[in-house]
Amino acid sequence: MTDKDVQKLIEAMKPVFATKEDMEVFPTAEMVQHGFEEMAKKADVDAQITELRNDIKEVRDLLTSDYKRRVETLEKDVKNLKEALAM
């Protein structure tokens, strides 16, 4: 239901309500409708989740490659030490 549809419905129903208390329902209904319109759409949330997952994967890949490089460096250093001590 679009904002225009809600406004048409409100205008159509105004003559039905006779009391001041009844008339106070309309601003509340308009606020509720506005709240629903401002809520995040499922597609937007899904896109944000996908983006976060991609960012996490990228960080994980960077950390994994960094640790792999560090381990390889340590292995090379240990090999050099063993060779130096064997002399």
MOKAKA-V234291 format. One record per pair of residues at least 12 apart in sequence whose ideal C-beta (glycine too) atoms are under 6 Angstrom apart, sorted by the first residue. I is the first residue (numbers start at 1). J is the second residue. D is the distance in Angstrom with one decimal. If there is no record, write none. Layout:
# MOKAKA-V234291
i:I j:J d:D
i:I j:J d:D
This chain:
# MOKAKA-V234291
i:6 j:33 d:4.9
i:10 j:26 d:5.3
